[in-house]
Amino acid sequence: MDFRKTESNMMGSTQYIRLLKIMLLIFLLSPFVSAQQVLPIFKDRKIINSYSTETLNKGILDFRIGHRFGDMFGDQGGWPTFYGLENARDILIGFDYGVTDNLLVGINRTKGAGPLRMLVNSYLKYKIAGQNDLSDRPLAVTFVAMNSWSTMPKSDEISAINNFPKFAHRLTYHFQMLVSKRFSEVVSLQFNVGYTHRNFVDLDDVNYLLNIGGAGRFQLNRRLAILVDANIPTRFRDIDTKYTIPLGVGLEWETGGGHVFQINFTNAGGLSEPDYLAYTISKWSEGQFRLGFTISRQFRI
């Protein structure tokens, strides 16, 4: 009986050692497994023209500067304007802040490229569903609500768009739903649909504007990615013929330490949604596209 007890204890000790080895192996490998699974759909809150589904982590402040130059070619480009680099079509300076991991609030000031200028844009983004890695949630869904306020001086010309009979005529509202998914370590795609309402427009225009669009991100290596996006604004009137689809392509460079740099080409002049969705008339086919860039830097508050 004593011999059997000893044999049983020896078998238990062997199993215990094997279990310890397995637990140690899992412990050593777990950091590498988790590191591979963290794959955000997009690296920035903006793709090129479009918002992305991404928000900021709670307590993170994002400072950003955006710039759009003039037409590279066409009647307004070429050598006389150094291919648009001597002209500033639009400029953005602003801040985004993560109130929670799913709620972002932001404010920026843009020069404006359409008839309404000197724009103060405030907005919030709320992510109701998110994809943290390839094996987690299948989709990310985010809503955007935005208000744009033109601070242009009031004109006495009654036919001018900045006549502003009432203060409310300075305001534009934009609402958008964004749905995206990262299909692999290389490809991320997004679909968006939105509604824009302008309180004051030209006589031959309409106040409302519907839009649908899409975007993609294609990872080249650890830090570089190709970006594309397009949006189709619709007024359901004949005036649609003079407006064009804002289309952009760009290169995103994540330099590390919360710093993202993007360089892009687009026919859109404006940097804010109510601006570029409502007033883009430039055409790629006529060389009316421009160089732009965005710099983003994050801080923990």
C-alpha positions, -999 to +999 in steps of 0.1 A: +000+000+000+028+023+007+043+016-027+011+025-045+008+058-026+043+067-037+036+059-073+004+080-073+023+109-058+050+106-085+024+107-113+007+137-097+040+156-095+048+148-132+014+162-142+019+193-120+053+200-137+038+196-171+010+220-162+035+245-149+054+243-182+022+249-202+012+279-181+047+293-184+046+289-222+012+306-224+025+335-202+055+340-224+035+340-256+005+360-245+022+395-250+029+386-287-006+372-293-023+403-279+001+427-297-009+411-330-046+414-324-046+452-318-055+464-353-074+497-355-095+502-386-081+536-393-052+554-377-068+589-377-102+606-371-101+619-407-093+598-438-088+625-465-120+645-468-142+621-449-144+614-412-134+579-401-152+558-375-123+563-351-126+583-318-100+592-292-093+574-260-106+592-229-084+621-218-065+624-251-063+658-268-055+659-305-042+691-321-043+692-359-034+715-387-048+710-422-039+728-454-051+728-490-032+746-517-045+759-550-050+741-583-019+723-595-028+727-632-056+743-653-063+780-656-054+788-620-024+765-617+009+757-634+041+776-632+026+811-625+013+798-591+041+773-587+015+745-592-008+759-566+018+761-538+016+799-537-021+798-530-039+787-499-073+774-508-083+764-472-066+762-438-077+743-407-066+747-371-084+728-344-086+704-314-104+670-308-108+656-273-118+622-260-145+627-234-148+589-232-134+561-253-164+563-275-173+600-274-152+627-291-159+664-292-140+688-314-138+724-326-118+740-355-116+771-376-113+769-413-107+797-439-134+782-461-132+775-498-169+780-508-190+812-507-193+810-469-159+818-453-144+822-418-160+790-405-161+779-369-169+742-369-180+723-337-189+686-337-192+654-318-186+618-328-201+588-309-191+553-316-219+529-308-200+498-319-163+493-326-139+467-340-108+464-318-092+436-337-098+411-364-115+385-341-136+410-321-167+429-333-173+427-371-181+463-377-175+498-363-205+522-364-201+559-356-224+589-357-213+625-364-232+657-356-217+690-367-225+727-367-207+752-388-209+790-382-198+815-407-183+846-390-180+866-423-189+903-420-225+910-429-230+924-464-255+952-472-260+936-507-294+918-504-284+892-530-251+883-513-249+850-495-234+868-465-263+892-463-275+872-433-309+887-425-309+867-393-281+852-371-295+817-379-286+822-416-250+819-406-255+783-395-251+750-413-258+715-398-244+682-408-253+647-397-235+615-408-234+578-401-202+559-407-198+521-410-163+505-414-145+472-411-109+460-412-109+430-434-073+420-429-040+435-418-038+453-451-074+464-461-099+487-442-131+499-459-158+524-449-193+534-461-209+567-450-243+584-455-251+619-445-275+649-445-265+686-446-288+715-441-278+751-449-300+778-435-291+804-462-282+796-498-282+812-532-315+816-550-308+788-575-297+764-548-316+742-522-311+741-484-307+704-480-280+681-493-279+643-492-246+624-496-232+589-497-196+579-499-169+554-493-133+552-483-104+527-480-071+523-463-044+500-476-014+493-454+020+493-471+042+486-441+042+492-404+041+530-408+028+538-443-006+534-458-025+545-490-058+563-485-087+569-509-122+584-504-151+598-524-184+614-516-215+619-539-235+650-529-271+650-543-295+679-545-321+663-568-322+693-591-306+703-624-280+724-606-262+691-597-245+693-631-222+721-621-210+703-589-186+674-589-178+645-567-151+652-540-124+626-546-091+622-528-060+600-527-033+602-501-003+588-482-005+584-444+027+582-424+026+573-387+058+587-373+053+573-337+046+590-304+010+600-314+021+619-345+004+612-378+013+630-410-008+628-442-002+642-477-030+640-502-044+652-536-080+661-540-103+682-561-121+694-529-111+729-518-128+730-484-117+711-453-150+710-435-180+688-444-206+716-451-180+733-473-165+706-495-198+686-498-219+716-509-195+736-530-170+714-548-169+723-586-132+715-594-126+687-618-097+662-618-099+659-656-091+696-660-061+696-636-082+713-609-069+692-580-046+703-553-019+692-528-029+691-492-015+679-459-027+672-423-005+671-392-019+655-360-003+654-326-018+638-295-014+648-258-028+632-226-047+657-204 
